[in-house]
Amino acid sequence: MPNPERYTVTSALPYANGPIHIGHIAGAYLPADIYVRYLRSQGRDVVYICGSDEHGAAITLRAKKEGIGPKEIVDKYHELNKNTFKQFGISFNIYHRTSSQIHHETASGFFSKLYDLGQFTRKTNEQYFDETEQQFLADRYISGTCPKCNYDSAYGDQCEKCGSSLSPNELINPKSTLSGETPVQKKTTHWYLPLNKFEPWLREWIIEGHKEDWKPNVYGQCKSWIDSGLLPRAMTRDLDWGVKVPLENAEGKVLYVWLDAPIGYISATKQWAADNGKNWEDYWKSESTNLIHFIGKDNIVFHCIIFPILLKAHGGYVLPTNVPANEFLNLEGEKISTSRNHAIWLHEYLKEFPDKKDEMRYVLCSIAPETKDSEFKWKDFQARVNNELVAIFGNFVNRSLVLTHKYFEGKVPEQGELTDKEKQVFDEIETLVANIGSSIEAHRYREALATAMNIARIGNGYLAETEPWKLIKQDEERVKTILNTSLQICATLSIVLEPFLPHVCGKLNEMLNHPKCEWGKADDQQILQTGNQMRKPELLFQKIEDTVIEAQVAKLKSISIVAEDSVNSNSRKKPFVRFEEFSKFDIRTGVIIEAEPIPKADKVLKLKVDLGTEQRTIVAGVAGYYSPDEILGQKVCVLVNLEPRKIRGIESQGMILMAENSDQSKLTFISPQQEIENGAIIR
């Protein structure tokens, strides 16, 4: 709809089973935030919805790995991700949770309505069952070789390499991701949505209706899916974590996560509306609302086919106006891999670079994978910050403000008669401002950002050509007009770059001593009033030195190697040792009687261990897994004849033996199974 009354904008609900990395941000969150900030600056009615996806196989799988319950997992990562998004400036109106009561009620009610309308078919068939773990396997608990591209780590619902939708039965050599064993087929009953019934409607709605306005990568994938023929898909799963199926004789079954999760957008909107005195139905059921989903390419099928079918089958809801999905962001020549820790985790970046939030926003937008995969490199990050943000935008703003403080005591000088040069500059800026808006509305954010930076380039060129520092002694009135023009350009930049760089533009407005302006003011020649007293200028950006980048590259390589080693550690055995060598180890039982943190050390604890005949101080790397209070009284096994060494300035007099799983997510003490005196020798 060209001029809707309101906008409902969503970003994919991230699984609450781990932190956010820059690939997530570049794909689904930064583009949406830019778009929403732009809409708000125009005074449009927009709600930006997101939240944690807290159900499904991804959550229970992580919980199993860490040896804790699903709720502990989702609580931990919901808070971490919510705070990370906020610090980075992703301006959700609400960041909700699918574990909330309002979501369970909404999702359950949605399913019940579809059931009452006769949209489901109930089928009993055979599905994969893990005999070792004694449970049916959700699609994501099964991996094997993709029958279409031969990728050997495809999941039971989708191949992440070629993007094909799969069913577990299509996988070649399927394995359970829980036990690693080959699963067996066992009968179970589920409720299926016949996607094939909606094919004619999808052809009309997508293939005929969105050929021109949806991105080619999105439209192409949708067309491929529809042309391949859709099959019924189960809308329930055999799990004990999620929204319970609201039917009789459905014990042990929950809603399929791709029915559950998108309804999270609706339940979050309900909560936001209740909190803000709004009518949620205006944002989901009014024909004058534009619904726009921001996602990565791996979610195209769910947001463009399955969720719209659910909305259509239910009735009464608007359908997505657009789904501007992005492709994938790679990292230093490789795909981002959470299992190998080959990623830049946003919460870690914000700790290491707390004053460079917008620098990362700028670079991620500059290289956004809008229609094809792109790549983040630390050296490119440095070059873009130093050569563009510092040298172009920051330099122009700094020169304009410094010269004004030097010549006119920091007050906006009066604008005199405009020459042809000023008229040309303002005409060019007016055109560029219009182009920026058009690019944003067409979801071409890279193009919009590049155009906005061209305004800064015009400003730099204008200052270089007019040379006010040379004119000041002979023509002060002319210099007033030059600096007034430069300051007006700075004000324009604070408006058009705010969706991309909100923190920096906020700082720029503070220096200009001027409130944030709406988008409509961006091409105004008199945004700043004559005589406005500006504040002392500060640098908007700092150059990034080579040593900083070299450290980040080295860190990325080292953690990737460590992670890869840990993944493979269970399959690699160390060389044999002679019995005489092993007999040199003196390992004894003990108990931890004191435990305390070490200042400025977040990975180790200082322990005192009672070994029966003596007590020893041992520094152990367990702080990431246990608090001091948790391990008081813990029975341990200690290598007591290890040569003492200083760790964090403390002499450690032995080593406590621990067991660690392959992905380093769990660390467990090795201890006697029965009561035995402290100091007992382990043979």
N, C-alpha and C positions, 0 to 999 in steps of 0.2 A: 504494500500500500504506500503510495507516494507521500502522503501527509497524514499519518496516523495520529490519533489523539494521545496515544501512550505507547511505550515500549516495554516489553518484558525481555530482559537479556539474561541469559544463563551461561555459566561456564561449567564444564564437566565436573561432577562431584569427584574429588580425588579420594581414592581408597585411603582409609585411616589405618594403613598398615606400614607406613614408612614416611619419611620426610619428602619435601618437594625439591626437585632439581630444576636446573635452568631449561631443560627440554620441556618440562611441563609448562613453565612460565611462557616460553616462546610460543607454544602451541595453542593454549586455551585461555590464558589469564591476562597476559599483557595486551593482546589485541582487543579483548573485550573491555578492559579497563580504559584503553585509549578511546574506544568508541563511546563508552558510557560517559566519560568525562567531557567529550565533545558534545554529546547530546545535552548534558546538564548545563554546559556553558551557553547553550542556546535557549535555556529555559524550558526544555521539553520534559514531559512527564515520563520518567524512566525508573524502573526498579531493576537492580542488578542482583541476581540470585546465585548463591552457591552454598556449599556445605560439605560435610564429610559423608562419604558413602561407607557406611559402617557394617554392612552385611555382605554375605557372599563368601565364596571359597577363598578369595585372596586374604580375607581377615582371619578365617579359621586356620588357614595354612600357616600364616605368620604366628598365630598364637601357639600352634603346635610346635613350631620351631623354637619358640622362646620358652615353652613349657609353662605358659600362663593362660588365663582365660581370655576369650575374645573381648570382653568388656574392658579389661586392663589395657589391651592393645589399642582399642579405639579411643579410650580416654586419653591415653598418652599422646597419640599422634594427632588427634583432633586439636588439642590445645597447642601443640607445637606448630602445626600447619596454619591454624587460625592466626597465631601471633606472627608467624613468618610473613603471611600475606599482608597483614596490617602494616608491619614495618616496611615492607617493600612498596607500599602505597597502592595495593590492589583494593579498590574502594567499593567492596560489596555493600549493598544495603542490609544484607543479612548473610551470615555464615552459619548455616543450620546443621542439624544432625539427623540422619535417618534412623537413629535409635530412639528418637523422641516419641512421646506418646501421640502427638498430633500427626506425625508421619505414619506410625503404625495404623492409626485409625483411618487416615486418608487412603493409604495403599490397600488396606483390607477392604474398605468400602468400594474402591475402584474395581478390585477383583470381583467382589460380590455383584456389582452392577453388571459386569461383563458376563458373569456366570448366569445371572437372572435373564439376561438378554439372549442366552443360548449361544454365546460366541465361542465357547470352549468345547472340545471333544475329549472325553475321558478314555484313556487307553492304557492297557496293561501290556508291557513288553519287557524285553530283557535289557538291562543296563549293566554297565561295568561295576563290579563289586570287589573291594580289596579284602581278601580273606585274612591277611595279616592284621590289618587295622579294623576289620569287622565293620565296614561301612560302605555304603554306596558312594561312588565317586562323582562329584560335580565335574563339569566339563574341564574346569581349570586344574583339577586334580589328576588329569590324564594327559600325558604327552606321548608323542610318537612322530613318525615321519609323515610329512604332508604329502598326500597323493598327487598334488598338482605341481609342486615345485621341488619336492624331495628334501625340503628343510627338515632336519632330524629332531628339532625341538618345538614342533608345532603343538598347540594346545587342542583340547577336545572341542573347543568352540570356534577357534580361529587360528589361522597361521599368521604370525606377526611378521613374517618375511614377505609373503606375497599378498597378504590381506584377504585371502579366501575365507569365506565362512565354511565351517566344517561341523560335522557331528562326530562324536567319539568313535563310532563304528567305521568311519572312513579312514582313520589313522592306520598307518602301517606300523606293525610292531608296537602296539600301545603299552605303556607302562604307568603304574601308579606313581605319582610324584610324592606320595606319602611314604611308601615302603620300598619303592623301586622294583616291586614285583609285577609280573604280568597279571592283570586283573581277570576275573572270570565274569561270565554273564549270569545275571540273576534277575528274576521277575520283580517288577515294581509297577505301581500305578501312578500316572500323572495326568494333568489337564493341559491340553495342547491348544494353541491358537493357530488356526489354519491360515497361515500367511498367504498361501496360494490363492485363497478366495478373494484377496484384495489386489491381485496383480492387475486386473483391468483398470481399477481406480488409480493405482500407483503409476501406470503408464500415462494416464491422462494428467495426473497431478504433477508428476516429476518430469517425465520424458517430454511431454508436450508443453507443460506449464512453466518449467524452470530451465529450459535450455539456454536462455539468454542471460538470466540474472544470477544463476548459481555459478560458483567457481568451477572451471573445467575439471579439476581433479575430483571435486565432489560429485558433479553431474556424471562424470565418466564412470566412477565406481558404482554409483547407484544404477546406472543403465546396465552395467555389466551384471550386477546382482539380479536385476529384474529379468534381463534377457536369458540368464542361466536357469531361471525358474525357481520360485520360492517353495519351500516345504513347510509343513506344520512344525511348530517349535513348542517344546514343553515350557509352560509358564510356572511350573512348580519344580522343586528340587528336594531331594532327601538330605536334609541338614537339620541341625538343632539350633542354628543361630540365624535369625532373620525374622521377617514378618510371617507369622503362622498362617497357613492356609485356612481361611474362615469357613470350612466345610466339615460336615460330619465324616468320620472315618478317614481323617487326613492327619492323624498324629504323626509326628516326626517329619512333617513336610513344611517347607516355607516357600514364599514367592520367589520366583526366578529373579536374580539380581537386576536383570535388564527390564523387568517390569517394575520392580521395587525402586531402583535408583532414579529413573527419570521422574517418577511421581514425587520424588524428593524435591524437585523444583516447585511442584504445586504446593506441597505441605509447607515448604519454607516460605512461599508467598503468603500462605494463610497465616503463618505466625507473624510475618512482617506486617501484614495488613492489620492483624489484631493489635499489634504493638503500636501502630501509627494511625489508627482510626480510619483505615481505608477499606474498600470492598475488594476482596481478593478476586472475585469473579470478573471485575473490570479488566484485570490483567491476564485472564486466561479464557474468558468466554465472550468477550466483546469483539465484534468484527472490525472495530476501529483500533485494535491493538496489533502491533507488529511483534511477533515472537521470534527471537533470534538466538540460536544455540552456537556457542563457541567451543570447539572441541579439537582433538587431534585426529589424524586420519584413521587411526585404529578404531575410532568410535563412530565413523560415518554411518555404517549400516544400522547401528542401534538408534541413532538420532534422526536419520532420514527415512528409514523403512519401518523398523519395529515400533518405535515410540509413536510415530504418526499413525500407524495402523491401530495401535491401542487407543489413541485419541479419537480416531475415526469410528472405531467399533463402539466405543463408549457413547460418543455423541455429545454435542454441546460445547466442545472445546475448539479454540482456534488452532490452526496448524502452523508449523514453522514458516515464517516468511523467507528466512534464509538460514543456512548452516555453513558459515564461512570457515570450514575446517582447514587446518594447516597440516603440512607434511611433518616429517621428523627433523629434529635438530641433532646433528652429530657432534662429536667432541674430539678434537685433535686427531682427526683421521680415522676414528672408529665410532661405532654406534655407542650411544650412552647405554651403560649396563649397570643396573642396580646390583645384580648378583656379583659382579666383579668390582663393584664400587668405582666404576669408571664414570664418574659424574661430578658435577659441581653442585653440591647441596646448597640450597639458597640460605638456609639458616646459618650454615658455616660461613658462607660468603659475607653475610651481614655482620657476623662477629668480627671477621678479619678486615672488612672494609665498611665500617659503620657509616662513614660519610660519603660513600660512593654508590648509593642506591640508584640514582638517576643515570650514572655512567653505565651500569649494567642494563637498565631499561633502554637506554639509547642504543647500545650495541645490539641487544637482542632484537630490537625493532629494525635496526639497520640490516640485519642478516636474516630476518624472519623467514621461515620456510613456507612462504605463502602458497606456492604452487608446486614446489619440488623441495626435496631435502636440502638443507644447508648445513653449514659447519661453524662451530665456535672454536676459535683458536686464541689463546692468551696473547700472543704477539699481535694479532689483529685487534683484540680488545685494547691493548696499549696504544696501537697506532691510531685507532678511531678516537680514543679519548684525547690523546696528545695533539693530533693533527686536525681534529674537527672541533671537539668541544672546547678544548683549551685555546687553540690557535685561531678559531673562527668565531664561535659564539662568545666564549668567555673574553677573548681579546677585544672584540668590538664593544661589549658592554663595559668592560673595565676602562677602555680609552674614553668612551663617552662620559662616564661618570667622573673619572679622575680629572679630565679637562674642565668639566663644569665646576667642580669643586675648586680647581686651581684658579679659574678666571672669574667665576661668578658666585663664589662662596657656597656652592652646592645648591643654588636656586635655579629652577628652570628658567632660562632666559626667554625674552620676548621673541616671538617669531616675526621677522620683518617680511619684506617683499620676497616672494619665492621666485627664484630664477628658473630657467628652463630645466636646469639640472634637478632641482627639488621636485618640480612637477613630474619629470620623467621617473624619479625614484618613487614617488607616491603612486603614480600610475602602475608601475611594475609591481609594487607591493599589493595594490588592490587586486590585480590579476592573480598574484600568487596566493593571496588569502582565499580567494574563491576556489582556486585549484586545490588547495589543501582540504577544504570542506568537501569538495566533490570526491577526492581520493578517499577520504575517511568513510564517506557514505557508501562508496563502492568497495569498502574493505581492502583497500590498497594502502596499507599503513606504511610500508617502506617508502613508497612514492610520496606519501603525505609528509613524512619526516624529512626526506631529502628536499622537498619543496620548501618546507619551513626553514631549513638551514640555509637555503638560497637567499632568504631575506637577510640573514646575518651576513652573508657574503656581499650582498648589495650594500649593507651598512658599512662594512669594512672598506669596500671599494669607494664609497662616497667620501669617507673620511680621508682615505689616501689621496683622492683626487682634489678635494677642497683644501686640505692642509691647514686647518684652523690654527695650529701652533705657529705657523709662519705669518698668518694674517693678523693675529691678535694685536700687534703693536700699531698697525696701520689702518685696520678696518674692524673695530670692535663690534659694530652693528652687524656686519656680515657674519662674524663669528657667532654672534647670538643666534642668528637664523640657522647656521650650520649645526650648532650643538642642540638647538631646539629640535631640529629635524632628526638628529641622531638619537636623542632621547625618546622621541615619538616612535622611532623604529624599535628601540629597546622595549617600550611599552607594548608594541605590537607583538614582539617576540614572546613577551611574558604571557600573552593570550594564546597564540597559536601553538606554542611549545608546551603549554601547561598539561594537555592530555598525555604527552609523552614524558615530560620531566617535571612532575608536580612539585617535588621538593625544591629543586633549583629555581623554578619560576616563583614559588612562594618567597624564596630568599630575595629574588630580583625585585619583586613587588615591595618587600620591606625596604630595600635600598632606595627604590624610587619613591618610597613613602606614599604609596598609592594602593587602594584596595583592588582586589581581583576584579577584572571586568568580564562582561559577557562577550561571547564570540562576535556579536554584531558590531562591537567597537573596534575590532582588530584592524580595519582599514581606515579608521578615523585619523585625520591629520592633526587632531588636537586632543589626544587622550589625556595628556598631562597638561595641567593648567599652568600658565605663566606665574612665576613666583613660588611655585610649590617647593618647599624646602626638603631636599633629599637627605638621606642619611649617609654616613661615611661608607664609601665603597669597599667591598671586600671581593677577593677573587671567587668566582663561581666554581672554578675547577682547579685542581692541582695536577701537574704532570705526574705520570706514573713512571718510575725509574725501572731500568732493566732488571735490577736485583729483585724487585718485587715480583716481576713476571717470571723470572727464572725460578724463584722459590715456588711459585704456583705450579709451574710445569713439572718441577721435580716432585712436588707433593702428589700431583695427579699420577705420575708414573709409579711412585713408590706404593701408594695405596692400591693401585690396580694390581701390582705385582703381588702384594701381600694377600689381597682378596683372592686372586687366582690360585695362589699357593694354598690358601685355606680351603678353597673349594676342592682342590685335588688332593688335599692332605690325607684323606681317608683311604685313597687308592694307592698312595705311595708309601712304601715301607723303607725304613732306614736300614743300612747295611748290618749284617750280623756282628755281634760282639762276642768275644771270648768270655767264658764263665768267670775266669780270673779277673777280667776287667769289671764285670758286673758286681762281683763280690766285694769290690772296693767301696761300693756305695753303702753308707750307714744310714738306713731309713728307719725312723722311729715314730711311734704314735705320740700325739700331744693334744692339747686343748687350748683354744684361743681365750685368754683371760682379759686382754685389753685390746682395744682397737680405736684408732683415731685418725682423722684426716691429716694430711701434710699440706701446709700452706702452699698455694700456687701449684699444686699437683693434683690434677683431676682424675688420674688413672691409678694411683697407688695409695695404699693405706699403711700406716705404721702399726704393726701388731706385736703383742707380747704373747709368747707361747710357753705354756708350762709343759716341760718334758719329763716331769717326775723328779729327777735329781737336780734339775736346773731350769732356769727360765731364760728365754732368748728373745731378742728383738729381731723381727723379720719384716722387711719391706716387701709387700706383695701387690701385684698388679690386678687387684680385684675391685677397685673403686667404681669402675663402670658397671659392675654387676651386683654389688652388695653395699649396703650402708654399714657403718661401724656397729650399730645396735643389732643388726641382723645376724652377725657372725660371732657375737659373744657366746662362749660355751660350745662353739663348733669343734667337733673332733676332727683332727687333721693328721696327715702323714707328712713328716718333715725329713728332707735330706739334710742331715746334721753335720756331715763332714765336707760340705761345700765350702770352699775358701771364702771367708768374709770379704765383702766389697761394699763400698759406699754408694748408696742410691739416694739422690736428693739430699746429700750431706749427712745421711744417717747410715751407720754401719749395719748392714743386714747380715745376720749370722745363721744363714740357712735358706732353704727353699721349701715352700709348701707345695705339695703335689696337687695338681688340678686336672680335670678332664674338660676338653673344649670340643664343641661340635664343629662341623665342617665350615659353617658360614660365620663362625665366631660370635653367634648371637647368644650362646649360653656357656657359662663357665661353672663347673661343679666341683666341690671339694671331694677328694678321695679320702674316705674315712672307714674305720673298722665297722663291720656289720653287727658285732656283738660287743658288750662292755668289756674293756680290757684296760689295765693300768697304763697311765701315761709313761712314756719311755720304753714301751714294749718294742722289741726289735722286729722289723718286717723282713721276712726271709724269702 
